[in-house]
Amino acid sequence: METRLAIESNDGSQAPELHLIGPLLLDILLPAAPGPLRARHGSKVLATAEPSPADGSCTLTVPLLPVPARCSLVLEQDVGSGWAPLATLAVERPALPVHPARTPQLPRPLLVTSVGRSGSTLLMQMLAAHPDIAIDCTYPYETTEARQRFVAALESAQRASRGQWDSPFRRPGWDRLLLTTVASLVRRADEESGQWYADQHRQRTGRDQLPVFYAEKNLGPATLVREARPDGREIFLVRDPRDMICSTLAFIDKRGETGFGRQDVQTDLEYVRHRAAMARPWVLEPWLARGDTAILVRYEELVRDGAGVLARIFAHLGLDGTPGTIADIMACIAAPTDALKSHMTTATPTASIGRWRTDLPPDLREACEQEFAEFLLTFGYGSD
């Protein structure tokens, strides 16, 4: 199958020129660009480019591997007052060949998809206590060993696409060979990640038996990982965004240093909009796209009924979720470490649920309910 492109709509000013660089890379040329161009899938920006100072043209290179095999891309131009849509492109690319792993017993990827201050550190601590899940337990459980390898594979795939396209020795069928090469790069990234986590797991637990999964927070590019490893799994973790904002601001105040994107804006009101804009491509849109093959966990349920949530997670993963195993895990996390205590902003985890009713000023509450409206509705959070 070849990659197929179609311009579904454009603003009528000028039609972009589309040039496929093999099946996985797209060059978009605008002969006369009034400002920078960018391409996005949903709200996730894939690439940006500046016009040439020589002739005003602009070439935007868009990788197609991080997006679903069939999707729409929006091309936008900066018109000075903001980004304005220029065209919508329909894209259908071939799926990566899925090859059997050379070392099938190595652990599979487990994606833990969330945004900051949603309880991901607590969830990772729980998952790490299961004997069949490998996690680097260095606080705050944010190792990116696998992510780095998958990103490197993606970058290598883009270089290979460009190199093959520019080669004078390109032969018929090179695009199929390229897909096989890219699939091998991604498979290697996964196998190296699995081996690294298996070694870590062995050192941490003293067990020779290989784990079933290795888990990372926001392992990605998620679409690529899920496509390359359909036997992997994904957990979506969400929290009432009003509590999330309270928790973040309290954490910043407690630590005396900014983070979680607060440094990017001037006011708390702007920060609410900023976090809502972050949550959309990180959690909301991925859930709408992949939720049918994943499991949803709410922070509130995790805190109130950790054992019940773990039983549901382990059933989804096909792992041992017997009462004894879960009791052992709950005992492991019963006494928080000093590092985890420093992570908390309320006396107990239960006290962090619904804190927005007393902690969130009216203007921020109104902003949350407006900016996170779809998030609140999608994940079952009411307005009271």
Buried (B, 14 or more C-beta within 10 A) or exposed (E): EEBEBEEEEBEEEBEBEBBBBBBBBBBBBBEEBBBBBBBBBBBBBBBBBEBEEEEEEBBBBBBBBBBBBEBBBBBBBBEEEEBBEBBBBBBBBBEBEBEEBEEEEBBBBBBBBBBBBBBBBBBBBBBBBBBBBBBBBEBBBBBBBBBEBBBBBBEBBBEBBBEBBEEEEBEEEBBBEBBEBBBBBBBBBBBBBBBBBBEBBBEEEEEEEBBBBBBBBBBBBBBBBBBBBEEBBBBBBBBBBBBBBBBBBBBBEEEEEEEBBBEEBEEBBEBBBBBBEBBBBBBBBBBEBBEEEBBBBBBBBBBEEBBEBBBBBBEBBEBEBEEEBBEEBBEEBEEBEEEBEBBBBBEEBEEBBBBBEEBBEEEBBEBBBEBBEBBBEBBEBEEE
